[in-house]
């Protein structure tokens, strides 16, 4: 007599090369049959250099209310997603203490801003010139290590996703060969790790082809005859059905409801396999995406560091957008991995915090001061926005471009169905973050910040939250528009943790948190 567990193993063995896709399918269907909610996903998306030249082009004006607001030019591309977004005004990146060295040595740099925002703890730096080492794990890895819902080490062995998390980027060129501005994710300490040592960075992959090979290298080989695959898997299901019928005659009456649950799971699995292989009447989900091209990546950056990068346009062909194409491919691969439940946690950077992607000198009609043929994003971001309006308008166009492409990617998540028959964005929480409020003076008060998520994310979509609650702990901070005081970035992370079943009351040093924010989570 074969048990359901043994039949399940037999099924997975017979899946052959497609097990990387179909094992999560089976796990998901079994969980739904047992009443377990569909899984949540967490995706951090970073855009560089803040809002240009300040928040007037990013956030609604002072007349906006919580539920009635109009998005200005840099965030207008997100208007189709407004019902699934929470815009927050009045958040500061706060570090416990600035290192010696003033502006360059302290946290208020691109380097320190990325690390302090993502980890929420004092940085161990600077190391070298402006680089900062992480004093704690990043929010994505902290959640992964503590939330069983995200399929990481906190989950039971048979509930874990094939990949713990993904770290991807479209570009990582920076001022010099440094870590801080190029990395979002840092591992938590282990039993063998010095608790006071810098946390291990997880460098992002910048080549979509490598991302593809890592995630889908063993799943549904290219050119495989899907009808043959389907026939093989259906024969396993037929065997499982016949054996369950035999078991019904043998088990005690009290055990039969369990068999009915398994039978229902098999029926659902058959439909899901058809959908996964694109053979059913319903639209395909959990399909292996096409193989991406290899992007020719160059070095660059102010110091000539050999860091991977692809520019926005090819010299001599200003209508080409390889930087955008690369980024959208990376986000599409995250979408496919989420849809197949191969991973539930990911981070993506459009570029390093010190963005050295080269753009044309004239972008969407805005021409940079001096009318140069092309320029990297970072140097002109330090121009005086009052005395250099031409450059200010050009910088606006770069930020609009990143908003447009991020919005388009999120709309794809919102229209794509996963293996649980849910729209992906409905079960996602997506912070859209940056490392400085404005680049020209490295200001980190009133940080540009938007949270995205659909109906199962528990976010209060369609809201503009003006943070109130007094000055930051031990500090006197600037007042947010319409509010009475700013709050530390860690309060945002503390607010999101309960969504994933993680309840922490503190994060970082006492000066770095006050508690969860009201008005953003149900």
N, C-alpha and C positions, 0 to 999 in steps of 0.2 A: 504494500500500500504506500502510495506516494503522498506526502503532505503538500499542502499549498506552498510551504516554504521551499520544499525541494523542487516542486514544479516551477516556482519562481526562478530558482537558480538555473534550472534546465532551460527556461525561456531566455534568461540573460545570456547563457552560454551560446545558445543558438542564434542570438542576435549578431554574433560575429563582429565585424568591423563597425557596426552601427551602435554598439553598446553604449558609447559615450553619449549618444542622444536618447536611446530608448530606455536605459536604466533610470534616468531621471523621470521619464514619462511614467514608468511603472510606479516609482516611488511617489510621485505626485498624485496619481490616481488612487493609490492605496490610502494616502493621507486624506484625500477628499472623501473617500468612502467611509472613513472613520470619523468624519466631522471636523477634521483639522482645517483651520482657515487657510486660504491660499497664501503663498509666501509673499512677504514684503521684500523690496530691494532698496538699496541705498547707493546713490550715485552722486559724487561730488564733481561739479564742473567748475573749473577755474578759468577766468579770463584775466589778462594782464593789465597792470598799470591803472587800475581804478576807473573812475569816471573822468572824462576830459571836457573842460578843465575843472569841473566841480559838479556838485550834485544837482544843479539846476537843470542839467540836460538828462538827468537820470531818474530823479524821483518826482512824484506829483508835487504841485505847488502847495503853499500853506493853506489854501482854501479847500484842499481835498479832505474828504471825510473817510471814515473807516471803510465804507462800502461804495462810496461814489468818488472816483478819481480817474483822471486821464493821464496816460503814460506819455512823457515827453520823448524827444527824438531818439535818445539812446536806448530806451526801453519800449518804444512803440511797437517794435516787431513782436513783442510778447502779447500784444492785445488779444489775439485769438485764444490765448491760454489764460486770460485774466481770471476766469472763474476757477482755475486750478493753481493759482499762485498767491503767495503771501509776500507782499513787499514790506520790508521792515526798515524804519528810519530811527536812528539814534543809538546805533551799536558801535562800540569802539574796540579796537584791538588793544588789549592791555597786557603788559608784562609786569612781573613782580618788581623788577628793578632793571634799569638800563645799565648796560656795561659801560665801563670807562671808554671815552672816545667820542662822546657827543653823538651827533646825528649818524655818523658812519658806524660807530661802535654799538649804538643802541638798537633797540627792537624796531624803531621807526625807519626801517629800510625795506626794500623789496625782499632782501634775503631774510631778515628777521621777521617780516610781516607774514610770509608764507608759513614759516615754522610756528610762530606764536599763534596764528589763527587756527592751524590744523591740530596742534597738540594741546593748546590751552594751558600750557605750563611754562615756567621760565625757561628761556633758551640757555644752552651751555655755550656761550660765545661772547664775543665773536672769535672764530678761529680763522687764522690767516688775516685777510683784510676786513671784509664785511660779512663773511660767511658765518652762519649760525648752526650749531649742532642742536638736535632735538633733545629736550630733557624728559620727554615722555612719548607715549604712542600717539599717533594721529587718531582723529575721531573715527575714521572708518575702521581702523584696526582695533580700536578700543571696543567699538560696538561688535565687531566680528568675534572678538575674544570673549564677550560676555553675553551675547544674545543667541540663544538656541534657534531663534526664528530665522537667523541669517545663514544658517547652514555651515558655520565654522566649527572650531574646536569646542565651543560650548554646546554644540548639538551632539546627540547620540551618534555613534559611528554610522548607523544605517540611515541617518537623517542628514548627513553632511553632503554638500554639493561637491562635484568633482574638483572644482577649483575654489580655493578659499576666497580670493579676491583678484581683481585685475587692476593694473596701473598702466594707463595709456596716455600718450601725448601726441600732439601734432608737431611739436618742435621743442627742443630744450637748449638752444643756444643761449648763452648768457654773457655777462661782462667778462667773466673769467671762469676758470675750471673750478666751480664751487658747487655745493650741494643745495644750500638753502632755497634759492629761487627755482630750482628744477625738480623738486620732489614734494609731493603732497602726503605720501604715506610713510609711516614709521612703525616698526614692529613694537609690540609691548615686550617688557622684560620676560625672560624665562627663568627657570629654576637655577640655571647656570650663568645667569647674566648679572653683572654688577648693577645693582639698583641705581647707583649714582652715575653710571656710564651713559654716554650718548646712545640714543636708540638707533637701531639699524635702519637706514633709509631703504625704501623700495623704489628703485629708479624706474621711471616709466618707459615702456616700449614705444618707440617712435616709428616703427616700420609695420604697416598693416599686414604685410605678408607674413611677418614673424608672428604677429598676433593671431592670424588665421591658422597657421601651422600649430601653434600651441593649443588653441582651443578646439579646433576641428580636425586636427591631423589624423585622428583615428576614427572619425565618424563619417559614415556613408561615403566611401571613397568615390572620387570623381569618376563619372562614366559608369557607375554601378547600375545595373538593370533594376529599377525600382519594382517592377512587377515580380521579378524573381525574389527580391528581398521580402516583398509583401507575402508571397506564397509561402516562403520559409517560416515567417513569423506567424502566419495564420495557422500553419500546421501545428506549431507549438501550442497555440491557443486552443485549437480543436482537441489536442491531447489533454490540456488542462481541463477543458469542459467535461470530457468523457470521464476523467478521473474524479472530478468533483461529483458527478452524477453517481459514481460508484460509492464515493465516500458517504453520500447522503443515506445510503442503505445501511451503513455500518456505525455511524456515530450516534451517541445519545441525542435525544430530542433537544436537550438544552444547548448542544453545540451547533445545531443546524443553522441558527441565525448567523453564525460566523461564516459558514460556508456560503450562505446567500450573499453576504458582503463581498466575499471573494468572487463569486460568480458575477456580481454587478461590476466589480472592478475589471474583470476580464472583458465584459461587454464594452465598458468605457475604453479599455485599452485598445480594443479592435478599432474603434472609431478614431482614437487618437493616432494610432499607427497609420491609418489611411490618410489622416490629415498631415501627419509628419512627412509622409512620403509623397504628398501631393496627389493622392489617388482617389480621395473621397469627394463627395459632392460639396463639402464645405471647403472654404479657402485654406490653403496650406499654412501650418504653423510649425515652429521648430524645424525649419529647413536649414540645411547646411548652405551658407551663403556662397556666392561665387568667389573664386580665388582672386584676391586683390593683385594689382600690379606691384612690381618693385619700384619704389621711389628712389631716384638718385639723390642722396643726401650729401650735403657739403658741410665743411667746418664753418667757422665764422665767429662773430662776436667781437667785442672791442679788442680783446687780447689775442684774437686768432685761435682761440681754444678749439680743439677738434671735437666739437659737439654736434650731434646730428641736427640737420635743419633743412627745410624746404621753403623757398620763398613764395610769396603770394603770386608772383607772375614771372614768366620766363623773359629774360632780356630780349627785346625785339618782338615780343608777343604779349603786349600788355593786357590782352583779353583772356589770358590763361590764368587759372586760379589753383595751382597745385597745392598750396598750403591749405586752402579750404577743402579741396578734394581729399587730401590725406586725413584731415580732421574728421570729416563726415564719414569716411570709411571706418575710422577707429570707433566712432560712436555707433555706426551700423553693426559692427562686430559685437559691441557691448549689448546692443539691442537683441541680436541673435542669441547670444549666450544667456541673457536674461530670459528670453522667450522659451528656451529649452531647459531652463532651470539648471544650467551648468554652473552658475555663479550668481550670487545675490548682492555682492558688494563690489563697487568699482570706483575708480577716480580717473578723471580726464583733465588734461591741461591743454588749452589752445597753444600755449607757449610757456616758457619760463617767466617768472615774475619780472625779470629784466629782459623784455622781449626784443630779440634781434632778428625777427622776421623782416625781410625787406619788402616794402610796398612801393608802388609807383608814386612819384611826386605829385601827381594829380590823381585824386581818387574821388569818383562820383562828382566831379565838377569842383572839388575843393583842392586848391593848389597850395602846397606848403611854401612858406617864406623862402625866397631865393630860387623857387621854381626848379629844384634839382630833379634829375630824371628819376631818381629813386632814393629811398632812405629807410633805414631800420626804424622800427617803432620807438625804441627806447630814447635815443638822444633828443628828438623834438618834444617828447613828453615833458621835458623839464623847461620848456619855453614859458615865459611870462604870458599868461593867457590874456592879460589886459592890454599889453603893448604889442602882442603878436596875434591878432585875431585870425589871420590867414592860417597860421599853424594850428590854432585852436579849432578852426572849422575842419581842418584835415584830420586832426585827432578824433573829433566827433565821428567822422566817417569810418575810421578804423573800428571804433567801439560799436557803431551801428552795424558794421559788417559782422562782428562777432555775435552781437545780439541776434541778427537775422539768421545766422547759421545755427546757433544754439536753439533758437525758436523752431526752426525747421526740423531739427533733429528731435526735439521734444514732441513736436506734432506727429512725427513718425512713431515714436513710442506710444503716443496717445491713440493711434489708429491701428496698432499692431496687436494681434491676439496671441496670448501665451498658451501653454499646454493646459492651463486650467480654464481656458475660454474667457479670460479677463483681458481687458485692454491693459497693456503694460503699465502705462502711467498711473492707472487707477491704484496700483499696488506699489508705487514708488515714492520715495522722498528724495528730492533733488535740490540740494543747496547750490545756488549759482553764486560763486564767491570771487573775491579778488584780494590782493595783499595790501593795497593802499587805497585810501579814499580818493586821493588825487596825486598824480605822480610828480607834479612840478615842485612840491615841497615835502613829499613823503608823508602828508597828513594821514593819520589813521583814526580820525574821529568821524562819526556818521558814515560808517562803511557802506558802500553799495552792496546790498544783499537781497536776494529773492529766493524764496523756497517754492518749489513746484511739487505737486502731488495730486492724485485723483481721489475718487470717492472713498477708497479704503485706506488712505494714508493718514487719516485723522487730522489733516491740516484744514484750517478754516479758509478755504479758497475764496478768492475774490475780495480779499481784505488788504488794506493799507494800515499797518500798525505803527503808530507813533509812540515810541517807547517813552514811558514816564517812570518816575520813581526816585528822583533825587540824584545827586552827583554820584560818581563812581566811588567805591570804597577808598577812603584816604586821599581822594583827589577832588579837584574842582574842574569839571570838564565843561566843554561848550554845550550849549543847549540845542537839542534837536528841534527841527521845525515843528511847532505846535506842541512840543513836549516840555517837561520841566527838568529833564536830566537824562543823561545817557547811561547805558548799561554795557557791561563787558560782553565780548563775543561768546564767552563760555556759557552765558545764560541761554543763548540760542541752542547750544549743544545739549545743555541740561534739559531744555524744553522738549527736544526731539527724542531723547533716550527712552522715555516710557512707551513710545510708539513701538519700539522693538523689544519691549519687556525688560529694559534695563532701568533700574531706579537708583540713580546716584544723586546725592544731595550736595556734593562738592566736586569741583574740578579746578585744579591748579591751586595757587596760593590764595589766601583769604582776600587779597585785593583783586583777584581775577574773576570773581563770581559773586552774584547776589542771590541767584535762584532762578527757577524757570520763569519765562516771560508769560504774562497773561495775553490771551487773545489770539494765539497762533495755532493751538492744538485743541481739539475737542476733548 
